[in-house]
Amino acid sequence: MGDFLKGKGLNVIRLTNANRFDHADTLIYYKKEYQEAANKVAGLLPVVQGIVELKHLDRQNIHIKVLIGKDVIPHNRLFEGS
């Protein structure tokens, strides 16, 4: 996913695995002032179930976080060769 987003011109700062791998839905979390950028990321992904504003994210230098859910599995071919 990181390579896919980088290939779309986004600055991917950090990649991590979720604490668990049973998330059904792909979600985007963002800090208030990054709503426009979060919407841009959402437009690049084949499926996003929600875009959620948060006051704080895990790290100070992270402004948008994408949680990949199982709903992306049918679209895996989009990410091949990224």
C-alpha positions in Angstrom: 0.0 0.0 0.0 2.9 2.3 0.8 4.4 1.9 -2.6 1.0 2.4 -4.3 0.5 5.7 -2.4 4.0 6.9 -3.1 3.4 6.1 -6.8 0.5 8.4 -6.7 2.7 11.2 -5.4 2.0 11.1 -1.7 4.6 11.5 1.0 4.4 8.3 3.0 6.3 8.8 6.2 5.6 5.6 8.2 4.2 2.1 7.6 3.2 -0.1 10.4 1.0 -3.2 10.9 -2.2 -2.8 12.8 -2.5 -4.4 16.3 -4.8 -6.9 14.7 -5.7 -7.9 11.2 -9.5 -8.4 11.3 -10.5 -4.8 10.5 -13.5 -5.1 8.1 -13.4 -1.5 6.8 -10.7 0.8 5.4 -10.7 4.1 7.3 -8.8 7.3 7.1 -8.0 9.3 10.2 -6.7 12.9 10.0 -5.9 16.0 12.0 -8.4 18.8 11.5 -6.2 21.0 9.3 -5.6 18.0 6.9 -9.1 17.3 5.8 -8.5 18.2 2.2 -5.4 16.0 2.0 -7.4 13.1 3.7 -10.1 13.5 1.0 -7.3 13.3 -1.7 -6.0 10.1 -0.2 -9.6 8.7 -0.1 -10.0 9.5 -3.8 -6.9 7.4 -4.6 -8.1 4.2 -2.8 -10.6 1.8 -4.3 -12.7 1.7 -1.1 -12.9 3.9 2.0 -15.7 3.4 4.5 -15.0 6.5 6.6 -12.9 9.6 7.0 -12.6 10.5 10.7 -11.2 13.7 12.2 -9.1 13.2 15.4 -7.5 15.8 17.6 -4.3 13.7 17.9 -2.7 10.8 16.0 -0.1 8.4 17.3 2.9 10.5 16.5 3.3 14.3 16.2 4.7 14.2 12.6 1.8 12.1 11.3 -1.2 14.0 10.0 -3.1 11.3 8.2 -3.4 7.7 9.0 -4.9 5.0 6.7 -6.2 1.8 8.3 -6.5 -0.9 5.7 -9.5 -3.2 6.1 -10.5 -6.5 4.6 -12.8 -4.5 2.2 -9.7 -3.8 0.1 -9.0 -7.5 -0.6 -11.2 -7.6 -3.8 -9.0 -4.8 -5.2 -5.6 -6.3 -4.6 -4.7 -6.3 -8.3 -4.6 -2.5 -8.2 -1.6 -2.7 -5.8 0.4 -5.4 -7.7 3.6 -4.0 -9.1 3.3 -0.7 -7.1 
